[in-house]
Amino acid sequence: MIVNSMVYRRDKKPEVINLEDISEAIEDPDAFIWLGLWQPDAPFMHIIQQEFGLHELAIEDALTAHQRPKIEQYGESLFMVVKTAWMNRQEQIEFGETHLFIGKNFLITVRHGASESYAPIRARAEEKPDMLAIGPGYALYCLLDFIVDNYLEITSSLTSRIGEMENTMFRTEFDKQAVQQVYTLRRQLLAIRNAALPVDEICNQLIRLHEDIVPKTLRPYLRDVQDHAHHVVMDAEDMREMLTSAMHVNLALVTVQQNEVVKKLAGWGAILVVPTVIFSMYGMNFENMPEIRSAFGYPVTIGGTIAVCYLLYWKLKRSGWL
């Protein structure tokens, strides 16, 4: 349930802190507490609420996944929800959530669903102890930067897959499996876009409205995350547009090919109409049909039929129908 629980103080090494000691450490203005949780249950979260003085509505949201990405202020603390995404070994995108409680001297991360370990982020942040000692701003930047970088890796991976799909779609044969893959990929891109888009607004609010958590020295870092999130959104929208265009081109090519087949069938049908009409005339029971009794009636009829059919074939061939 508790993944990591550390306290950081200026000019001191990071220390592991027990849950029962948090209420004492949080009163220290020079201490910054970073607590990492993984899908905690309700009784444990109520203990966390008492230790950190968190709002009950934020605790209620943090207990369940499938929250919309957002940033809300409850008293002196913030509650944030961001979507996480990563590519598994089967090259399928898995989504999860990270809920964050941010105060003047604490940061709590609550992970739900698919999510990579935040241990590398903590190690990266600990390389700059002076930044950590300031408060949660730098740790929050490291988390958001890690999440958005995962978005970028996914969109980069999908770019190569889209190139392969485009080659598949630019064919005259209808490929049902390829169309299904395109539809699935468009849904994944929409999910990535919807995950990255709120990060832009979250960073904007942190920069403009919460100077106590994000001081001026950290604003350029948040702007960098904001720029990357915007880049992900634009890439996802561009790729969705490319896939839509590829589907339309494929449908157009299939339609053109079908029209060519229909033209050929219509051309051969027109040729076959000639002998059908002529031979059906001689199937009628009339008494006076002079050419029937003529010695040249049969060869003239066959020859005339062949000549008309050949002439029609020649004209249709020149016009591109055959």
Backbone bond lengths (Angstrom), bond angles and torsions (degrees), N, CA, C in turn:
res aa  C-N    CA-C-N  psi(-1)  N-CA   C-N-CA  omega(-1)  CA-C   N-CA-C  phi
1 M - - - 1.464 - - 1.527 110.46 -
2 I 1.375 116.26 -50.97 1.461 120.72 172.96 1.512 107.57 -89.82
3 V 1.319 116.25 119.15 1.465 120.91 178.38 1.519 110.25 -87.61
4 N 1.323 116.29 -47.69 1.459 122.11 178.79 1.518 109.01 -146.90
5 S 1.320 115.36 146.48 1.457 120.64 176.77 1.527 107.18 -146.84
6 M 1.343 115.30 103.39 1.463 120.44 -173.93 1.523 110.26 -128.66
7 V 1.325 114.68 151.53 1.454 121.22 173.36 1.530 107.64 -122.99
8 Y 1.323 115.41 137.34 1.467 121.82 -176.86 1.527 108.19 -120.73
9 R 1.335 115.38 132.38 1.466 121.56 177.00 1.519 108.92 -130.24
10 R 1.321 115.45 149.60 1.459 120.53 -178.87 1.526 110.45 -61.10
11 D 1.320 115.58 133.85 1.471 123.85 177.67 1.526 112.94 62.77
12 K 1.329 117.12 21.48 1.463 121.03 176.86 1.518 109.60 -132.39
13 K 1.321 116.57 155.56 1.449 121.00 178.48 1.526 110.45 -73.91
14 P 1.321 117.63 150.31 1.478 119.97 176.41 1.526 110.77 -60.90
15 E 1.312 115.71 144.45 1.461 121.18 -178.78 1.521 109.91 -128.12
16 V 1.313 115.64 143.65 1.461 120.78 172.27 1.523 108.18 -74.38
17 I 1.312 116.41 134.49 1.449 120.88 -178.42 1.519 109.85 -120.80
18 N 1.325 115.38 135.72 1.459 120.48 177.93 1.521 110.21 -80.54
19 L 1.328 114.90 158.02 1.455 119.84 -176.29 1.525 111.57 -61.27
20 E 1.329 117.06 -38.70 1.469 119.59 -177.47 1.527 112.57 -71.39
21 D 1.322 117.99 -15.20 1.469 120.90 -179.28 1.530 112.74 -95.62
22 I 1.321 117.14 -2.28 1.460 119.85 -175.00 1.523 111.69 -66.49
23 S 1.329 116.67 -43.01 1.469 119.62 -177.20 1.518 111.77 -60.28
24 E 1.316 117.36 -30.94 1.467 120.59 177.30 1.520 111.09 -77.71
25 A 1.353 116.72 -42.60 1.467 120.10 -177.55 1.518 111.81 -68.58
26 I 1.327 117.43 -29.98 1.461 119.93 -176.56 1.524 111.87 -70.58
27 E 1.339 116.41 -18.01 1.462 119.88 176.78 1.523 112.27 -79.45
28 D 1.330 116.19 -12.57 1.464 120.69 179.95 1.527 108.49 -80.63
29 P 1.340 119.76 116.01 1.471 121.13 -178.15 1.521 113.70 -66.46
30 D 1.334 117.39 -18.30 1.467 120.93 -179.09 1.527 112.50 -94.61
31 A 1.332 117.19 4.47 1.463 120.85 -177.00 1.531 110.09 -106.10
32 F 1.316 115.29 144.11 1.470 122.23 173.75 1.527 107.85 -127.17
33 I 1.325 116.12 124.09 1.462 122.16 -176.06 1.528 108.94 -105.63
34 W 1.312 115.19 130.83 1.479 122.10 178.47 1.524 107.41 -123.09
35 L 1.330 114.93 110.97 1.465 121.52 -176.54 1.521 109.47 -114.99
36 G 1.325 116.21 126.88 1.461 121.36 178.64 1.516 110.96 -112.47
37 L 1.357 116.62 127.30 1.460 122.21 -177.25 1.522 109.88 -123.82
38 W 1.338 114.98 153.78 1.471 121.42 178.19 1.525 109.07 -128.23
39 Q 1.332 117.28 106.97 1.457 124.57 176.54 1.537 112.49 44.87
40 P 1.331 117.46 60.26 1.468 120.46 -179.35 1.528 111.48 -71.49
41 D 1.329 115.83 158.64 1.460 120.21 177.76 1.530 109.76 -91.80
42 A 1.327 115.80 174.44 1.463 121.05 -173.83 1.529 113.21 -64.45
43 P 1.363 120.11 -46.46 1.472 118.81 179.85 1.531 113.00 -58.45
44 F 1.328 116.27 -40.12 1.466 119.28 179.92 1.522 110.51 -66.48
45 M 1.333 117.45 -41.51 1.455 120.07 -179.22 1.524 111.97 -65.79
46 H 1.322 117.83 -29.83 1.471 120.25 176.23 1.532 110.42 -68.88
47 I 1.335 116.71 -33.00 1.464 119.47 174.64 1.528 109.52 -65.92
48 I 1.330 116.43 -43.94 1.463 120.70 177.56 1.529 110.52 -60.93
49 Q 1.322 116.59 -38.99 1.464 120.74 178.63 1.523 111.14 -59.35
50 Q 1.327 116.34 -43.63 1.461 120.17 -179.23 1.529 111.67 -69.70
51 E 1.327 116.84 -38.97 1.464 120.19 -177.35 1.531 111.82 -67.62
52 F 1.328 116.80 -38.71 1.456 120.70 -175.10 1.526 113.26 -104.24
53 G 1.316 118.70 -5.89 1.458 121.08 -179.59 1.514 112.70 68.46
54 L 1.332 117.40 44.78 1.461 122.16 -176.67 1.526 111.05 -87.70
55 H 1.317 115.86 157.36 1.457 121.63 -178.98 1.535 110.14 -76.73
56 E 1.334 116.28 143.52 1.461 120.58 -176.03 1.534 112.31 -66.42
57 L 1.345 117.84 -31.73 1.469 119.56 179.20 1.526 111.02 -68.25
58 A 1.338 116.32 -37.79 1.464 119.73 177.14 1.527 110.29 -66.71
59 I 1.318 117.01 -39.51 1.471 120.79 177.62 1.524 110.23 -62.96
60 E 1.324 116.39 -41.25 1.472 120.58 178.92 1.531 111.05 -61.30
61 D 1.336 116.85 -41.92 1.466 120.13 178.29 1.520 111.30 -66.97
62 A 1.327 117.24 -37.73 1.466 120.82 -175.20 1.522 112.46 -71.34
63 L 1.313 117.62 -16.79 1.466 120.49 -178.58 1.519 112.68 -78.02
64 T 1.311 117.14 -20.45 1.471 120.20 -176.40 1.521 109.85 -124.22
65 A 1.313 115.14 144.17 1.454 120.17 175.52 1.530 109.61 -82.32
66 H 1.311 116.34 -169.24 1.467 123.93 179.27 1.524 111.70 62.64
67 Q 1.333 115.66 37.19 1.455 120.88 171.63 1.525 108.73 -91.27
68 R 1.309 116.01 151.44 1.462 119.18 176.24 1.526 108.96 -76.21
69 P 1.347 118.44 145.41 1.472 120.27 175.84 1.530 110.37 -59.67
70 K 1.319 115.92 133.55 1.465 119.34 -174.97 1.520 109.71 -165.41
71 I 1.329 115.60 170.75 1.454 123.49 170.52 1.516 107.28 -138.56
72 E 1.323 116.28 127.34 1.460 121.65 -178.12 1.520 108.99 -135.41
73 Q 1.318 115.38 148.54 1.452 120.66 179.37 1.517 109.94 -108.53
74 Y 1.342 115.46 129.10 1.452 122.33 175.58 1.524 107.58 -124.25
75 G 1.319 116.09 100.97 1.455 119.57 -178.01 1.517 111.15 65.87
76 E 1.337 116.51 -123.45 1.454 121.37 -178.46 1.526 112.65 -95.73
77 S 1.309 117.79 5.48 1.470 120.49 -179.01 1.526 110.29 -121.51
78 L 1.317 115.06 159.20 1.456 122.23 177.35 1.522 109.65 -111.90
79 F 1.335 114.79 149.13 1.463 121.08 173.04 1.523 107.79 -123.37
80 M 1.331 116.17 126.54 1.459 121.77 -177.10 1.519 109.88 -126.62
81 V 1.323 114.64 148.45 1.468 122.27 173.21 1.521 107.67 -128.90
82 V 1.322 116.33 125.52 1.464 121.19 175.50 1.525 108.55 -130.54
83 K 1.312 115.12 147.55 1.463 121.59 177.21 1.524 109.77 -85.50
84 T 1.329 116.08 138.28 1.459 121.17 174.36 1.523 108.87 -109.78
85 A 1.319 115.69 153.16 1.467 120.55 -179.68 1.516 108.94 -148.86
86 W 1.320 115.79 143.79 1.459 120.34 174.73 1.519 109.24 -154.16
87 M 1.325 115.66 156.76 1.461 123.04 -177.44 1.521 108.92 -96.46
88 N 1.352 116.28 121.87 1.458 119.40 179.79 1.527 110.69 -82.16
89 R 1.329 116.56 -175.92 1.464 121.03 -175.93 1.522 112.38 -68.29
90 Q 1.327 116.65 -25.24 1.472 120.91 177.63 1.525 111.72 -84.95
91 E 1.342 115.98 10.01 1.462 122.49 -179.04 1.525 111.70 59.34
92 Q 1.322 114.89 35.96 1.454 121.66 173.48 1.522 108.56 -108.60
93 I 1.323 116.36 141.10 1.458 120.78 -179.00 1.526 109.58 -84.86
94 E 1.316 116.11 127.54 1.462 122.19 176.36 1.525 108.38 -113.75
95 F 1.330 114.81 137.27 1.464 120.77 -176.94 1.526 110.44 -113.74
96 G 1.307 114.65 146.19 1.447 121.56 175.14 1.521 109.52 -142.43
97 E 1.314 115.92 -167.04 1.463 120.84 179.88 1.518 109.91 -138.93
98 T 1.309 114.65 148.89 1.462 121.37 170.65 1.522 107.68 -127.48
99 H 1.322 114.57 124.14 1.463 121.04 176.65 1.525 107.63 -102.90
100 L 1.320 116.62 136.32 1.460 120.85 -175.72 1.516 110.41 -127.04
101 F 1.321 114.99 133.36 1.462 122.70 170.35 1.524 106.67 -108.62
102 I 1.329 116.13 124.36 1.458 120.16 -176.62 1.517 109.06 -124.93
103 G 1.322 115.70 124.88 1.456 122.25 173.79 1.513 110.22 -122.75
104 K 1.331 116.74 -172.57 1.459 119.97 -177.71 1.521 112.17 -65.09
105 N 1.331 116.80 -31.06 1.465 118.72 -178.82 1.529 112.63 -138.37
106 F 1.326 116.75 30.21 1.467 118.61 174.91 1.525 110.29 -152.03
107 L 1.319 113.93 155.39 1.465 122.96 175.27 1.521 107.35 -141.92
108 I 1.333 115.70 123.77 1.462 121.75 178.94 1.524 107.90 -118.98
109 T 1.320 116.79 125.86 1.464 121.51 175.99 1.525 108.60 -111.21
110 V 1.318 115.08 130.78 1.468 122.14 178.20 1.518 107.26 -120.67
111 R 1.321 117.16 112.49 1.461 121.75 -177.15 1.515 111.24 -97.09
112 H 1.334 115.39 138.01 1.462 122.63 175.11 1.523 108.57 -129.57
113 G 1.332 116.96 139.54 1.458 120.93 173.97 1.513 112.68 71.58
114 A 1.340 114.82 -156.25 1.459 121.86 -175.50 1.527 110.10 -66.99
115 S 1.313 115.11 124.16 1.458 119.89 178.91 1.515 108.58 -165.16
116 E 1.322 115.80 138.47 1.451 119.78 175.14 1.525 109.99 -76.53
117 S 1.319 114.93 159.73 1.456 120.25 -179.64 1.531 110.67 -62.98
118 Y 1.344 114.89 143.62 1.456 120.06 177.26 1.528 112.22 -93.48
119 A 1.325 117.06 8.95 1.468 120.08 179.11 1.527 112.11 -60.10
120 P 1.362 119.31 -42.14 1.473 117.96 176.98 1.528 113.04 -62.39
121 I 1.318 116.82 -31.69 1.465 119.80 178.62 1.522 110.11 -67.69
122 R 1.337 115.60 -43.68 1.463 119.67 179.38 1.534 110.68 -62.64
123 A 1.343 115.58 -41.77 1.465 119.14 179.14 1.528 110.85 -63.93
124 R 1.336 115.91 -39.71 1.467 119.87 178.47 1.524 110.78 -64.26
125 A 1.333 116.62 -42.64 1.466 119.99 -178.80 1.524 111.29 -67.51
126 E 1.333 116.18 -35.16 1.465 119.67 -178.17 1.514 112.60 -70.32
127 E 1.338 117.31 -11.73 1.459 119.97 174.75 1.524 111.76 -69.52
128 K 1.352 116.55 -16.13 1.463 121.50 177.63 1.526 108.88 -124.85
129 P 1.325 117.49 74.76 1.477 120.36 -176.29 1.522 113.51 -61.24
130 D 1.328 117.19 -30.97 1.472 119.51 179.51 1.528 110.60 -64.04
131 M 1.351 116.57 -37.01 1.467 120.28 178.99 1.528 110.25 -69.51
132 L 1.328 117.05 -39.47 1.467 120.56 178.86 1.521 111.35 -65.71
133 A 1.325 116.42 -35.92 1.459 119.40 -177.76 1.519 112.26 -66.59
134 I 1.342 117.34 -21.85 1.463 120.17 179.70 1.525 110.99 -65.73
135 G 1.339 116.25 -36.06 1.456 120.38 -176.66 1.511 110.89 150.58
136 P 1.329 116.12 -163.73 1.464 119.62 -173.05 1.519 115.03 -78.58
137 G 1.335 118.74 -7.30 1.456 121.17 -173.07 1.514 113.54 -58.92
138 Y 1.339 116.92 -46.72 1.460 119.40 -176.88 1.531 111.10 -69.94
139 A 1.326 117.32 -40.12 1.473 120.77 177.26 1.525 110.40 -63.01
140 L 1.330 116.34 -40.16 1.464 120.25 177.61 1.524 110.35 -63.10
141 Y 1.331 117.00 -42.19 1.471 119.82 176.76 1.524 111.01 -59.45
142 C 1.335 117.72 -45.38 1.467 121.18 -179.27 1.526 111.23 -59.87
143 L 1.331 117.09 -40.17 1.466 120.91 178.61 1.525 111.45 -65.28
144 L 1.331 116.40 -50.31 1.462 119.68 -178.82 1.525 111.37 -63.67
145 D 1.324 116.19 -38.02 1.458 119.92 179.15 1.532 110.79 -64.46
146 F 1.325 116.75 -40.50 1.471 121.43 178.44 1.525 110.92 -63.89
147 I 1.327 116.78 -43.76 1.470 121.10 -179.07 1.528 110.75 -65.10
148 V 1.326 117.20 -45.36 1.464 120.71 -178.79 1.528 110.88 -69.25
149 D 1.332 117.27 -35.69 1.470 119.51 176.57 1.528 110.81 -62.29
150 N 1.331 117.49 -34.18 1.467 120.27 175.01 1.526 110.92 -64.65
151 Y 1.342 116.20 -38.70 1.471 119.22 174.47 1.527 110.56 -57.96
152 L 1.348 115.56 -45.37 1.463 120.37 -177.80 1.530 111.66 -63.56
153 E 1.324 116.31 -40.08 1.467 119.47 178.25 1.527 110.96 -63.10
154 I 1.326 116.32 -39.00 1.466 119.68 -179.92 1.520 110.68 -67.07
155 T 1.339 116.93 -45.61 1.469 118.93 -179.80 1.531 111.30 -64.76
156 S 1.340 117.18 -34.95 1.467 119.66 176.71 1.526 110.84 -65.40
157 S 1.342 116.03 -39.91 1.465 119.88 178.18 1.523 111.37 -66.71
158 L 1.320 116.39 -38.15 1.457 119.85 -179.08 1.524 112.00 -70.87
159 T 1.330 117.04 -26.12 1.463 119.82 179.80 1.521 111.36 -60.39
160 S 1.345 116.67 -43.89 1.466 119.77 179.03 1.523 111.29 -67.62
161 R 1.328 116.97 -37.22 1.461 120.18 178.04 1.518 111.42 -65.47
162 I 1.320 116.49 -36.38 1.469 120.07 179.31 1.519 110.17 -66.34
163 G 1.346 117.08 -37.69 1.460 119.88 177.13 1.523 111.72 -60.43
164 E 1.332 116.57 -41.51 1.465 120.29 177.92 1.526 110.84 -66.68
165 M 1.332 116.53 -39.76 1.463 119.87 -179.98 1.522 111.83 -65.86
166 E 1.324 116.24 -36.72 1.466 118.87 179.32 1.527 110.90 -61.84
167 N 1.338 116.69 -39.46 1.467 119.38 177.19 1.527 111.19 -63.12
168 T 1.333 115.92 -34.26 1.461 119.96 178.09 1.519 111.67 -71.46
169 M 1.338 115.94 -36.34 1.461 119.78 -175.45 1.524 112.74 -76.32
170 F 1.333 117.55 -25.24 1.462 119.69 -177.88 1.523 110.60 -85.09
171 R 1.302 114.33 58.63 1.459 121.98 175.93 1.518 108.77 -133.81
172 T 1.324 114.98 158.95 1.466 119.04 -177.19 1.522 112.33 -84.19
173 E 1.357 117.31 -9.87 1.459 119.43 178.00 1.522 109.87 -90.10
174 F 1.311 115.70 143.73 1.461 121.02 177.42 1.522 108.96 -81.68
175 D 1.336 116.87 120.85 1.462 122.83 -178.96 1.524 108.11 -113.39
176 K 1.322 116.03 103.18 1.460 120.48 -177.26 1.518 111.46 -63.09
177 Q 1.326 117.40 -40.66 1.456 120.93 -179.27 1.526 111.43 -63.35
178 A 1.330 116.86 -40.64 1.469 120.78 178.80 1.527 110.99 -64.00
179 V 1.322 116.79 -40.22 1.469 120.51 178.35 1.523 110.44 -64.45
180 Q 1.341 117.03 -40.30 1.466 120.45 177.70 1.530 110.81 -63.90
181 Q 1.340 117.07 -40.06 1.460 120.60 177.79 1.521 111.32 -63.63
182 V 1.311 116.20 -40.98 1.470 120.16 178.27 1.526 110.38 -63.19
183 Y 1.313 116.90 -42.84 1.474 120.45 179.57 1.531 110.50 -62.86
184 T 1.348 116.67 -43.94 1.468 120.40 178.86 1.521 110.99 -62.41
185 L 1.325 116.30 -42.44 1.459 120.57 -179.58 1.521 111.48 -66.13
186 R 1.317 117.38 -36.90 1.472 120.13 177.77 1.521 110.57 -65.28
187 R 1.323 117.65 -37.03 1.465 120.96 176.49 1.527 110.49 -65.09
188 Q 1.342 117.59 -41.66 1.451 120.74 179.13 1.528 111.16 -64.93
189 L 1.316 116.15 -40.85 1.459 119.57 178.07 1.520 111.39 -64.56
190 L 1.324 116.83 -37.39 1.463 119.89 176.81 1.525 110.69 -63.89
191 A 1.351 116.34 -39.93 1.465 119.81 178.57 1.523 111.19 -65.07
192 I 1.352 116.96 -41.00 1.470 120.40 177.14 1.525 110.56 -62.91
193 R 1.325 116.07 -42.81 1.467 120.00 178.86 1.521 110.51 -61.12
194 N 1.329 116.88 -46.42 1.462 120.71 -178.44 1.525 112.27 -67.55
195 A 1.336 116.78 -23.83 1.466 119.76 176.45 1.527 111.31 -78.93
196 A 1.338 116.65 -38.99 1.464 120.71 -175.36 1.523 113.04 -81.45
197 L 1.323 116.90 -30.97 1.467 120.18 -175.26 1.531 112.92 -59.24
198 P 1.364 120.18 -45.40 1.467 118.61 179.50 1.524 113.93 -67.03
199 V 1.344 117.69 -24.19 1.468 119.82 179.11 1.521 110.19 -61.88
200 D 1.316 116.57 -36.08 1.465 121.26 176.43 1.520 110.63 -57.45
201 E 1.337 116.75 -48.56 1.468 120.77 -179.21 1.527 111.20 -69.87
202 I 1.341 117.45 -36.71 1.462 120.21 178.60 1.526 110.48 -61.72
203 C 1.327 117.01 -46.09 1.466 120.41 178.14 1.521 111.16 -62.63
204 N 1.309 116.56 -38.56 1.463 120.92 179.79 1.525 110.64 -62.47
205 Q 1.330 116.28 -43.69 1.460 119.34 178.78 1.530 111.93 -67.12
206 L 1.319 116.91 -40.79 1.467 120.01 178.82 1.520 110.91 -60.72
207 I 1.327 117.01 -40.05 1.464 120.94 -178.41 1.520 111.27 -70.52
208 R 1.328 117.22 -41.33 1.473 121.09 -172.57 1.527 113.49 -85.51
209 L 1.331 117.40 -35.34 1.464 119.57 -166.41 1.525 115.13 -114.73
210 H 1.320 118.14 -10.82 1.469 118.77 -172.52 1.525 110.59 -130.35
211 E 1.322 114.83 66.92 1.459 120.20 -179.05 1.522 111.49 -69.86
212 D 1.330 117.07 -23.31 1.464 119.57 178.86 1.531 111.38 -67.58
213 I 1.332 116.89 -28.26 1.467 120.95 179.36 1.522 111.03 -97.12
214 V 1.331 116.55 -39.51 1.471 121.73 179.26 1.528 107.97 -115.29
215 P 1.334 117.51 90.20 1.472 119.25 178.58 1.519 111.40 -68.69
216 K 1.325 116.00 173.24 1.462 120.57 -175.26 1.518 112.74 -59.87
217 T 1.333 116.81 -32.07 1.471 119.51 -178.80 1.524 112.03 -66.28
218 L 1.335 117.84 -22.71 1.458 121.50 -177.88 1.529 113.03 -98.79
219 R 1.308 117.50 -8.11 1.462 119.26 -177.52 1.528 113.44 -60.86
220 P 1.340 119.12 -41.72 1.475 117.70 177.08 1.528 113.30 -58.99
221 Y 1.345 116.81 -33.46 1.464 120.14 178.34 1.527 110.58 -65.50
222 L 1.338 116.60 -44.14 1.465 120.18 179.23 1.520 111.36 -67.20
223 R 1.325 117.05 -34.96 1.471 119.46 176.69 1.527 110.60 -64.63
224 D 1.329 116.67 -34.45 1.462 120.01 177.03 1.527 110.32 -64.65
225 V 1.328 117.74 -43.87 1.465 121.29 176.21 1.517 110.40 -62.08
226 Q 1.324 116.32 -42.75 1.463 121.22 178.82 1.521 111.09 -60.37
227 D 1.325 116.58 -41.86 1.461 120.46 178.61 1.527 111.11 -64.51
228 H 1.322 117.48 -41.80 1.466 120.72 178.60 1.526 111.33 -64.79
229 A 1.338 116.63 -40.35 1.462 119.78 178.47 1.525 110.83 -63.61
230 H 1.326 116.02 -41.36 1.465 119.99 177.11 1.530 110.53 -63.10
231 H 1.314 116.11 -38.31 1.464 121.18 178.28 1.531 110.84 -62.37
232 V 1.336 116.72 -41.40 1.468 121.19 178.01 1.521 110.56 -62.33
233 V 1.330 116.26 -44.38 1.465 120.32 -179.52 1.531 110.29 -60.92
234 M 1.319 117.06 -45.81 1.467 120.64 -179.65 1.524 111.20 -64.43
235 D 1.335 116.70 -41.81 1.470 119.97 179.07 1.520 111.14 -62.92
236 A 1.340 116.33 -43.67 1.466 120.02 -179.26 1.525 110.89 -63.22
237 E 1.327 116.42 -42.78 1.466 119.25 179.30 1.528 111.36 -65.81
238 D 1.336 116.37 -40.56 1.478 119.86 179.08 1.525 110.81 -63.68
239 M 1.329 116.83 -42.23 1.468 120.00 -178.70 1.523 111.31 -68.81
240 R 1.324 116.70 -37.35 1.468 119.03 175.96 1.525 110.58 -62.76
241 E 1.332 116.04 -39.71 1.462 119.93 178.54 1.528 110.66 -65.93
242 M 1.336 116.77 -40.08 1.465 120.47 177.91 1.524 111.40 -62.71
243 L 1.328 116.81 -42.10 1.466 120.27 179.58 1.524 111.08 -66.76
244 T 1.334 116.17 -39.38 1.463 119.50 177.05 1.522 110.88 -61.96
245 S 1.332 115.81 -43.79 1.471 119.51 178.45 1.526 111.27 -63.79
246 A 1.344 116.33 -40.01 1.469 119.80 179.29 1.526 111.04 -62.90
247 M 1.352 116.60 -40.10 1.460 119.66 177.50 1.522 111.32 -64.10
248 H 1.333 116.91 -41.52 1.461 120.14 179.27 1.523 111.31 -65.35
249 V 1.339 115.93 -40.24 1.469 119.22 178.67 1.524 110.04 -64.94
250 N 1.341 116.78 -42.09 1.461 119.72 179.43 1.527 111.19 -62.00
251 L 1.327 116.21 -44.10 1.467 119.45 178.24 1.524 111.02 -63.67
252 A 1.343 116.70 -37.73 1.469 119.90 178.50 1.524 110.87 -65.78
253 L 1.354 116.33 -42.45 1.468 119.69 179.24 1.522 111.56 -64.10
254 V 1.343 115.91 -41.29 1.467 120.01 178.48 1.527 109.70 -64.29
255 T 1.339 116.67 -41.16 1.464 120.51 179.49 1.524 111.22 -64.05
256 V 1.343 116.47 -42.60 1.464 120.18 178.29 1.525 110.40 -61.88
257 Q 1.341 116.39 -43.56 1.456 119.26 179.03 1.520 111.53 -62.42
258 Q 1.330 116.25 -41.27 1.462 119.84 177.88 1.530 111.00 -63.91
259 N 1.325 115.95 -38.38 1.471 119.55 178.04 1.529 111.08 -64.27
260 E 1.338 116.50 -37.50 1.461 119.64 177.58 1.525 110.86 -63.27
261 V 1.319 115.96 -41.18 1.470 119.76 178.27 1.529 110.57 -64.45
262 V 1.337 115.55 -42.49 1.466 120.00 179.59 1.533 110.02 -63.54
263 K 1.347 117.65 -40.25 1.462 120.72 178.29 1.527 111.49 -60.73
264 K 1.339 116.02 -43.43 1.462 119.37 179.78 1.525 111.39 -65.27
265 L 1.321 115.60 -42.48 1.472 118.74 178.16 1.529 110.73 -63.09
266 A 1.338 115.97 -39.67 1.463 119.50 179.09 1.522 110.95 -66.19
267 G 1.358 116.99 -39.00 1.458 120.37 178.69 1.523 112.21 -63.75
268 W 1.327 116.16 -47.40 1.473 119.03 178.24 1.527 111.06 -65.67
269 G 1.320 115.47 -34.07 1.466 118.47 176.73 1.520 111.95 -63.55
270 A 1.355 115.20 -39.71 1.470 118.82 178.35 1.524 111.10 -63.98
271 I 1.340 117.13 -38.85 1.466 120.42 178.81 1.529 110.82 -65.39
272 L 1.325 116.01 -42.37 1.464 119.72 -178.07 1.522 112.80 -70.67
273 V 1.343 116.84 -16.67 1.467 119.19 177.89 1.536 110.34 -64.95
274 V 1.346 117.43 -35.46 1.476 121.38 -175.64 1.533 111.02 -60.46
275 P 1.350 120.93 -57.92 1.468 118.81 179.71 1.527 112.36 -65.75
276 T 1.339 115.93 -29.44 1.466 118.10 179.23 1.528 110.67 -63.18
277 V 1.339 116.09 -45.36 1.470 119.85 -179.03 1.529 110.91 -66.80
278 I 1.352 115.58 -45.13 1.469 118.85 -177.15 1.522 111.82 -64.19
279 F 1.335 115.50 -47.76 1.464 118.73 -177.13 1.521 111.87 -69.92
280 S 1.332 116.80 -29.33 1.468 118.09 177.82 1.529 111.22 -70.74
281 M 1.334 115.57 -28.97 1.471 117.68 177.08 1.528 111.02 -63.82
282 Y 1.320 115.71 -39.15 1.464 118.26 -179.63 1.523 112.55 -78.91
283 G 1.265 115.76 -2.46 1.460 118.23 174.34 1.515 112.65 -89.85
284 M 1.343 117.15 -3.61 1.459 120.70 179.60 1.545 109.55 -81.15
285 N 1.288 117.50 147.36 1.485 123.51 -175.01 1.531 111.35 -92.17
286 F 1.327 115.58 66.44 1.467 119.60 172.67 1.533 109.30 -98.20
287 E 1.325 115.67 144.55 1.477 119.68 -179.58 1.525 111.94 -78.40
288 N 1.339 117.29 -37.13 1.465 120.66 -175.03 1.538 109.94 -102.70
289 M 1.314 116.68 89.87 1.472 123.26 172.43 1.527 105.77 -129.78
290 P 1.361 118.20 89.21 1.475 123.06 -169.22 1.518 113.76 -55.50
291 E 1.363 117.24 -37.64 1.456 119.12 -173.65 1.524 112.71 -68.13
292 I 1.337 116.00 -16.71 1.464 118.71 178.67 1.527 110.51 -66.95
293 R 1.344 115.09 -36.29 1.459 118.98 -177.58 1.531 112.82 -87.15
294 S 1.332 116.14 -6.48 1.461 119.68 -179.68 1.523 110.38 -78.41
295 A 1.322 116.94 144.76 1.457 121.17 179.08 1.527 111.39 -68.87
296 F 1.347 116.15 -26.13 1.475 119.83 -179.85 1.540 112.89 -99.05
297 G 1.315 117.37 4.38 1.471 120.49 -176.29 1.519 113.13 -60.93
298 Y 1.316 115.67 -47.47 1.479 118.83 -176.39 1.523 112.09 -68.13
299 P 1.361 118.99 -51.85 1.473 117.51 -179.32 1.522 113.14 -63.79
300 V 1.327 118.38 -33.82 1.467 120.25 177.86 1.523 110.74 -66.32
301 T 1.298 115.77 -41.96 1.471 119.44 179.52 1.528 111.09 -63.89
302 I 1.341 117.05 -46.29 1.461 120.53 179.17 1.521 110.48 -64.19
303 G 1.339 115.98 -45.75 1.462 119.35 -179.99 1.512 112.55 -62.56
304 G 1.349 116.04 -43.06 1.466 119.14 178.17 1.520 112.29 -63.05
305 T 1.344 115.68 -39.51 1.472 119.95 178.83 1.521 110.95 -62.85
306 I 1.357 115.35 -45.18 1.468 119.78 -179.92 1.532 110.23 -64.16
307 A 1.322 117.10 -40.30 1.468 120.87 -178.87 1.527 111.18 -63.96
308 V 1.327 115.58 -45.35 1.477 119.05 179.50 1.521 110.43 -64.67
309 C 1.327 117.12 -42.17 1.471 120.32 179.62 1.526 110.69 -63.36
310 Y 1.332 117.21 -41.19 1.466 120.26 -179.92 1.527 110.56 -66.45
311 L 1.338 116.04 -41.70 1.469 119.31 178.46 1.518 111.08 -61.50
312 L 1.323 116.60 -41.87 1.471 120.86 178.71 1.522 110.88 -66.69
313 Y 1.335 115.75 -39.86 1.462 120.31 177.83 1.525 110.74 -61.98
314 W 1.332 116.71 -42.45 1.461 121.42 -179.01 1.524 111.66 -63.16
315 K 1.329 115.97 -42.91 1.471 119.37 179.14 1.528 111.73 -67.42
316 L 1.318 117.52 -41.56 1.479 120.53 179.12 1.527 110.92 -66.87
317 K 1.336 115.83 -35.32 1.467 119.77 178.53 1.515 110.30 -65.52
318 R 1.327 117.52 -42.39 1.459 121.20 179.56 1.529 111.93 -65.87
319 S 1.307 116.98 -33.28 1.470 120.54 -178.82 1.528 112.77 -84.08
320 G 1.339 117.58 -3.03 1.464 120.81 176.40 1.506 115.22 87.10
321 W 1.307 117.50 10.99 1.462 120.52 179.21 1.530 111.67 -82.01
322 L 1.301 117.40 -20.11 1.465 120.88 179.96 1.527 110.14 -126.79
